[in-house]
Amino acid sequence: MVNSKLTAFLVTIVFFFFFFTVPSTAKSSTLIQQIKQQTQEQDKELFVGVNIGTDVSNLLSAKDLVSFLQVQKISHVRLYDANPGILKALANTKISVIISVPNNQLLAIGSSNTTAASWINQNVVAYYPDTLITHVGVGNEVLTTVPSSAPLLLPAIQSLYSALVAANLHTQIKVSTPHAASIVLDTFPPSQAYFNQSLTSVIVPLLRFLSKTGSPLMMNLYPYYVFMENKGVVPLDNSLFKPLTPSKEMVDPNTMLHYTNVLDAMIDAAYVSMKNLNVTDVVVLVTESGWPSKGNSEEPYATIDSADTYNSNLIRHVLDHSGTPLHPEITSSVFIYELFNEDLRSPPVSEANWGLFYSNSTPVYLLHVSGSGTFLANDTTNQTYCIAMEGVDSKSLQAALDWACGPGSANCSEIQPGESCYQPNNVKNHASYAFDSYYQKEGKVPGSCDFKGVAMITTIDPSHESCVFPGSKKVVRKTRAIVNSTEVSSAAERLKLTTFHTSRLTATTVAFCISLFVPFVIT
């Protein structure tokens, strides 16, 4: 995603067995053809994927990144280039990938068939089918971010497609280009939408190409920006996929279709715009969508709670095959922007805070996606803990610790001298215990593990030796008598408890929690 954005599934058991038991030199042409067919069929399945930006400090190595994707059950990714290390690491993983031609390479590829063929050979043929490349994205938001390159866009796409034809890969790998939402004007009501007429000379032949080759119209769609640019007109609930009463639904007066969320309206606006140009057989693929979890004073709606709500509801909406009011039979697959917070991004603050995870692989927030398939292990059904973030200065941690044990009413008795979690006697250890106590006490609600940016969520149990953290499934029985309890046992003895279930908080409780967060939790 660029600043202008103010704009897989499992393959067959045969594929798994083949790649992990048969040497590559023994692959038969028949099996390779089967793999190609499976890739094509897999691409037709509905999915939620993630974008992987690399403006990240201490980005995971390619091998560790792919292992992380597998742990998180992420089956589709989109890269903003054709990173050879990542493509190699993705081999034999069942993870589908969109690779991209960066905008600064359009001139060379759009001007030379030879250069295009070389690009396909180096970045596609060299890896496929071991690495499941499904699409080539040519540039990103070219028509709106680098309009001077617009005349080169279609020639580049056609040259790359011709190279795929020469490699006999054109039926397995599609070529398209991601657009900013702003190429469509008057998006609400959707029935009145149309493509920016100044772009017609590019859009019309591009749509014909997509129709002819069975490729999708790639769109980067951000209800966050629609809301920010139309506050007072577009309700926040509509932008976040929140359940609405009929009176709050947006109604297209020309079709009388009811829209319960902004994203559906944006997708239908794209379909209407294509129909206006007599194209009705191209499917929309949402290559970017998301919500920032943090912003500056001018971005008050960039919050953890809103980001959690949007992305959780987005995932459910897609995997429930909800379709759109205009096309209930078609549900667009979506790539969430993005996997990691890109902390090297330039201001505003929100630019660095679109990720589901920090660069150290801990979740920024816990998605609520239970019952919506197996996308992400990052879910509230998992055991999670709140601990002190690495690299934070002791003064900041001490201030947060004091608040947690004071106004925050965390149970800090176990980090007092002589108690089980007193050692190691340092502010980071004590703060981690206090943070987790507060986080668990508040039901792990979004925002309860922040403490002015010095805390983070982890799925790794921080308990150690005789010190058991509040969120742990384990409990240590102590040799001393416990107040108001008859339990007495050896300090070394531990019992495993049943899984802890988070209860839902009432609105009153949530409001009270919010009042407690100031000044350490709300940033």
Secondary structure, DSSP 8 states (H G I E B T S, - for coil): --GGG-------HHHHHHHHHS-GGG--HHHHHHHHHHHHHHHTS--EEEEE----TT---HHHHHHHHHHTT--EEEESS--HHHHHHTTTS--EEEEEE-GGGHHHHHH-HHHHHHHHIIIIITTTTTSEEEEEEESSSHHHH-GGGHHHHHHHHHHHHHHHHHTT-TTTSEEE-EEEGGGEE--SSGGG-EE-GGGHHHHHHHHHHHHHHT--EEEE--HHHHHHHTTTTS-HHHHTT----GGGSEE-TTT--EESSHHHHHHHHHHHHHHHTT--S--EEEEEE---S---TT-TT--HHHHHHHHHHHHHHHHTT---SS-TT----EEES-SB--TT--SSGGGG---SB-TTS-BSS-B--TTS-S--S-BTTS--EEEE-TT--HHHHHHHHHHHHTTT----GGGSTTSTT--S-SHHHHHHHHHHHHHHHTTT-TTSS-TTTTEEEESS---BTTB--TT-SEEE--SS--TT------TT-EEE----------HHHHHHHHHHHTTTS--
